[in-house]
Amino acid sequence: MNANLYTLFRSRFPQDLNDCWLETDDAKYYSWRDLERGTAKIANLFASLQLPAGSRIAAQVEKSPEALMLYLATVRAGFVYLPLNTAYRASEMEYFIGNATPAVVVCSPKNFGWITQIAFRAGTRHVFTLDEPHQGRNSGTLLSRAVHHADHFDTVHREPDDLAAILYTSGTTGRSKGAMLSHDNLASNIRVLQDAWHWKKGDVLLHALPLFHIHGLFVAAHGALMNGSKTIFLSKFDSATVMRHLPRATVFMGVPTYYVRLLSDPALDHDVCKNIRLFVSGSAPLLTETFETFINKTGHTILERYGMSETAMLTSNPYQGPRKAGTVGPALSGVSVRVMNQEAQVCGTDEIGDIQVSGPNIFKGYWQMPEKTAEEFTEDGYFKTGDVGRVDADGYVSIVGRSKDLIISGGYNVYPKEIESVIDEVSGVLESAVIGVPHADFGEAVVAVVVMRDGATLSEVALIDTLKNRIANFKVPKRVHFVAELPRNTMGKVQKNVLREQLG
């Protein structure tokens, strides 16, 4: 049996391949036959390059139907997909490409010059471009090369434990880590979600999430593929556009920021949402106020779930049954979740501790980091999530904090140590501390607290402008506060809890 993830999806295509697979926000129509043929052409292109087995194919491209085909073609051809955030700058891309050593890099035409230099230095032999559709045509060397290849391809045989993707997830210290996900990791998780969320014939997904993120790719896109469902495919989230398409969809997934922005639209009401059977929220904590206001305005209860790049989805509030505000629901079928205290014993009901998980969805380890991988797993095989939480009497999990000071802003993970390292390199900065503070729109906002060197003159605007040229925009602090010194405990550790109390 072929465990290639594409084989699973192909078995779920509708009988009539002329049915709509994707409809874009500018009214372009892609059939399931287009998907089958398009991925075949790209897979044949990759096969013609005679890449080594297990080659990584990195993609930093704008969201488009062709970008989704690129991912599926990579998996279909038996290679390993490496999605990269489109906001990453040169220094970040240099690390990712240097660490993963992809055989192929696909980027936007506007970034071809500098990305090619980085890729060639890292030993990458092939760099292609892929642009988003413009005026009815596509530009980019990937498609212009692929169009000459056959539109039939025999999906490459893969074993369950063979790698399908590597997702980079930053650590609080040191460099980013590449989480290795196998075909079975992803297949097992989407099978479980298919049942848990009651996907059914006739469902239509409204997709507004980015494709480089686990939520948009491995939860939303996978869900529709697994169900053979039509997807209304938006190039980005825009509340007016989402509102226009909501009456035609049955499933919508978003980060809390999306729901906050939808709630600000006076046209959001029961009637607009009458055909939606499921609203899903994830990637960041959903405020209870947002949860309750959404019920009042639409009559729908948002289903909140919990997952990680290393694990895909772990828990979910039930499709049928109470969805509790402030919780991410019980463990999904086949997943084991436990909360452990400092004595390595399972916590009692509502007792706070470290969340650990196991199951077929748990990743295979960190790319080229065997020692770090070993550190993150217990002797009995549970992965240490780094999250702190509790489980109530009904088995519902609540995330109460993050043991490593992770900030989740607008659904994106932001690690303070990475931002602090960049700030501390700025001329005139003595030291810094980065924290997350509550934000109605983003869930958490990134805030920097900076101590200047004697005689230095820095402004908030100048520092933010400097950072915008060095790191992805979602990592740039929304505010910068200058202080004489950072609060520390007797051991010299910066007391970020004090800063949060002062600035939150």
N, C-alpha and C positions, 0 to 999 in steps of 0.2 A: 504493500500500500504506500502511495506517495503522500508523505506528510507535509509537502510544500503547502504553505498557507494559501497560495493562489488556487491550488486544486480544490480546497474547501470552498472558497468563494465561487469558483466556476461551477461547482455542483449546485449552487443556490441561485444561479442566474435564472430569470424567467424563461419559460419555454419559447416564447416569441422574442428573439434577440433584437427585433426592431422596436421593442418597447423602450420608453425613455429611461435612460440611466441617470443622466444629469441634465438639468435645465439651469442655465446661468442667469444672473440678474440682468443681463442684456439680451435675454430671450434666445440664446443659442441652445441647440438641442443635440445631445449626444445619446446614441442608443447603446444598448448592451453589446451590439455587434461592433460598434465603434471602439468600445473598451477592449473587446477581445482582439480586434485587429490592431489597434493602436499599441497595446502592450506587446503584441507579437512582433511588430516592427522594431520597437525599441529593444526588446529582448534579443532579437536577431542581430541588431547593431552591436549590442554588448558581446554577444557570442562571437561576432566577427573580429573583435579586438583580441581574442585569445587571452583573456585575463586569467591570472592564477586562481585556483579554487579558493573560495572564501574571501574574494576581493571585496573591499568596501567601496561603495559608490556614494559619495557625499553630495548633498544637494542643498544649496542656499538659493532658493528660487521663490518668486512671488506665487501666491496661491492661484491656481488655474486648474481646469480639468486635465490638462496635459501634465501638470505637476503631479497630480494623483496617479495618472497613468505611469509616470516615471517611477514612482514608488512601487506600484504593482508589477511593472515590468522587471524591476530589479529583483524583487522576490521571486517572480516567475522564472527568471533566468538563473536562480540559485545563488545570487550574490547577497551582500549584506547592505542594507540601506542605512544611511547616516543623515538624518534631517538636521539642518542647522537653522537657527533663528535668523530671519532676514535682517534683524537689527544689529547683528554682530559686526564689529569693526575689525580692522586689519590685525591688531594684536591678538584678538580673540580667535579669529580664523587661523592665524598662524599656529596657534597652539593646537586647535582641533585637527587641522590637516596634518600637522607634524606628528601628533600623537596617534591618529588613526591610520595614517599613511594610505589614504584611499588610492585605488588604481584609476578611478575616474572622479572628477569633480564637475558638477553642473551648477552654473551660476547665472545670474541675470546679466544680460549684455552690458548694462551700465557698469558692472563691477568686473568685467572680464580682464581688464588690464592688470589691476593689482592682485586679483585672486590668482591669475595665471602665474605671476611671479612667485607667490607663496607656494602654490601647488608644485611648480617645477623644482623649487628648492627642496621640497619634501620628497621628491622622487616620483610624483604623480606624472604619468605619461599622457593622459588624455583629459582635456578640459573642454567642455561643451557649454553652450549657452541655451537658456530657455526663457523666453519672455512670456508675459501674460498676453492673451489675445488682444489685438488692436485692429479695429475697423474690419473685422471679418477675416483676418489672416493672422498667422502666427510667425513670429520671427525667432531666430535662434538656430544655432548649428546642430543641436541635437535632433530636431525634427527634420531639418533639411537633409541630414545624413540618413535618418531612420526611414524616410519616405521611400527610399530606393530598395529597402529590404522586404522580404516576403511577409505577408500578413497571416502566416500560419507558423506556430511555434509549439513544439512539444515541451510542456512545462517540465523543468528539470526535477529529477527525483531528489527529495530531501528527507532525511531522518528527523524524527521529532525534536531531538536535541541540537540539530544544526542551527546556526545563527541566522536570524532573519533581519535583525536591526540592532543598531547601537545608538542609544540615546545618552547624550552627555548631560549629567546632572551635577551642578557645582557643589563643592564641599565648602565647609566653613573655614577650613584651613587648606593651604596648598592649592593645587590645580583641580580642574574639573575631572570628573570620573565618567567613563563610558560604560553605561549599564548595558550588558549583553542580553538580548532577548531572543529566545529561540522560536522556531515555528510553532512548537507546541505551547510555549508560554502564551503566545498571542491567540492561538486557536482555542485553547481551553478557556481562556477568559471570555472571548466573544461568544462562545457556546453558552456559557453560564449567563451572560448578560442578555442573550437572546431569550432565555426562559424567564429570567428575573424581571425583565421589563416588558414581557408579553408582546414582543414584536409580532405582528400579524400581517396577513395578506392585505394589500391596499395601503399600508403605511407609507407616508411621504415624509422624509426628513428635511427640515429646513436647516441648512448647514452654514453657520456664520463664523465658525472658529478657524484659527490658523491651522495649517497642515503640518507645521514643524513640531507641534505640541502633541503629547499623548492623548489629550482630550479630543482634539479635532481629528486625529488620524486613527488611533487605535480604539477609540470608543465610538465616536460619531460615524466616521466614514466606514469603519469595520461593521458597525451595526447595520447600516443600510445595505452593504455588500452581502452580509450574511443572510439578510432577509430578502435579497433580490428586490429592494425597494428603490423607487425613484427618489432622487435627491434634488432639492432646489438649492443650488450651489452659489452662495454669495461670495464675492471676492474679499469682502471684509464685513465686519459688523457695522451697520448703520441702522439706528433705531427706526428711521422712517422706512427704509427698505424692508426691514424685518416686519414691521407692521403691515406693509402692503402684501407680503406673502404669507403671513400667519394664517389667514382664512383658508389657504390651499394646502396647508401642512397638517400632519397629525403628531409629529414629534419635533421638539426643539431642545437643543442642548446649549448651555452657555455658562460663562463664569458669572459670579455675582454682579460684577460691573455691568454686564448686559442687562440684567434684571432691574438694576437701579435706574438705568437709562430708559428702559421701556416704561417703568413706572412714572417717569417724568413726562411721558407723552399723554396728554389728556384724552386721546382717542383710545387708549388701552381700556377695554372693558370686556364683559362676558361675551358679547356678540363677536368681537374680533377673534376671540380664542375658542369659539364654540366647537371647532373641528379638531382642536388639539386634544390628544388624550394623554400626553406626557410631556411635562417640562422637567428637564434635568439640570442640576447645578453642581459644579465641582471646580477643582483646581484652586479654590480659596474658600475660607469660611463664609458662609451665608449668614448675614446678620438676622437676628430674630425679627427685627422691625421690617426688614425687606420681605422675609418669609410671610409674615402676617398681613402686611399691606397688599402683597400680591394676591393672597386669598380673597381679601375684601374687594379688590378691583376686578378680578377675573373669575373668581369662583374656583380657581385651580390651586392645588397644593404642590409646590415645587418639591421634587424628589432630589434630596441631597445624597451624594455618595462620596467615597473616599478611595483614593488610589495614589500611586507614585510611579515615577518613571521606571523604577526597578521592579515593580510588581503588577503593573496595570491595575485593574480595579480590585479592591479588597472587601469593601462593605457597601451596602446600599440600603436606604430606607425602602420599605416594601412597596411594590406596585399596588397590592391589595392589602390594606391594613393601615394602621396609624403611621403617619410620617411626622416625626417629632422635630420641632424647631430646635436648632442647636446641636443636633446629633447627625451622624452619618449612617445610622442604621446598623443592623446586625451584619455579621460576616456573610459573604456570598457563599453559595454552595461549593463545597470542596476546599474552601479557604478556612484556615484556623487562625484566629486572632486571640492573643492573650496579652494581659497587662501585668508587668512584673515589677515588684518593689526592689529596693536596693539590696535586699538579701536574696535576690534571685528566686523569689517565691511568687506564685500567682496572687495577684491582688484580689481582695474581696469586692463585693458589689459596691460600686461608686467610689472605690479607693483609687487614687491617682497613682499612675506609674508609667513605665516605659512600654510602648506598644511594640510587640513582636508578632511576626506573621509567618505562615508557611502555606504551601499549596503548589499546584502545578503551574501557576502563573508567576511564581517568583523567579526572578532573573538568574542567569548562570554565573554572574560575577561581574567584576569591573575589568574592562579591557586592559590587559597588560599590568594588572595590579593584584597579583595573587595574595600578597600579604594583607592588603587593604580588604580584599574580599573575605579572607579568613577572619579578620577582626569584626566584620559586620554580621557574622553568623554565629549562633550559639552552637554548643556541642551537639545538641539534638536537632540542628538544622533549621532553626527559626532565624529569620532575617530581622535585625534590629532597625526599625524604621527611623529612629531618632525623634519620633513624635512622642509626646506625653499625653495621656488620656485616661479615660475611665470607661467602665461598662456598667450599665444599669441593670436592674433586676430583670428586664425584658431582653437583655442581650444587646441593646443599642449602644453603640460606641460614640463617645464624645471626645473630640480633640480639644485639649485645654491649653496646649502650648507646644513648643518645639524645643527640644533639648539643645539644639545647636543654633538658636537665634535666627532661624530662617524667617525671612520676610516674604509673604506672598502678596504681590501687588498687581491687581488686575488679572489675576490668574497665573502670573509668571513668578517663578522662584527667584528671589534675590538674596544673595548671601553677603552679610555685612562685611566679612573679612576681605572679600574681593574688592568691594567699593573702598573700604578703608585703605587698602594697599595703594590704590590709585590716587586717592586724595592725599595720602602722606608723601607722595612723590612730587606734589605741586610745590613750587617755590613759595616759601613763606609759611608753610604748614609745619607745625611741630608734631601734632598727633591728632587723631580723629576717632570718633565712634559713630557708627551708623545703626539706627534703630528703625523699627516700624511703629507707626502710630495709627490709631483707627481713622479710617477715611470712608465717608459714606459712598463714594463712587468706586474706589479701587479696593475696598476691604481694608487694606493697609497702605499707607504712604511711606515712601523711603525718606528719612530725615537724617541729615548729617549734623553732628556736633563737632566743632573744630576749635582747636587751640592753636593760635598763631605764634610764630616765633617773635621774639622781642624786636620791635622796630618794623615788623612786616605790616603791610597794608593790603588787605584782601577784602573784596566785597562779595556778597552772596551771588550777585548776578555774574560777576567775572568767574567765580569758581564753578558755577553751574555751567556756564558756556564752555569752560575748559574741559569739564567732564563729558559734555555732549560730544566732543571730538575724540574721546578716548574709550568710551564704553557705550553699550547699547542704551537707547533712550529710556527703556523701562527700568534700568538700574540707576539712572541719574536721580539724585535726591530732589524732592519737590521743594524742600526748604533746607537752608543751612543756617545754623545758629552758632555764633562765635562766643566762646566762654573763656574764662581765665584758666580754668583747670577742669579736668574730668573727675567726677566722684569715683573714689576707689575704696575697696575694703582693706582690711589689715594685711591681706596677702598681696595687695597691689593690683588686684583685678578690677577693671572698670565695672562699675555697678550700673549696668544698662537698665535695670529695673527702676533705678532712681531717675534716670533720664526720661524713661517712658512716663513716669508719674509726673515729672515736671513739664513735659512737652505734649503729653497725650491729651 
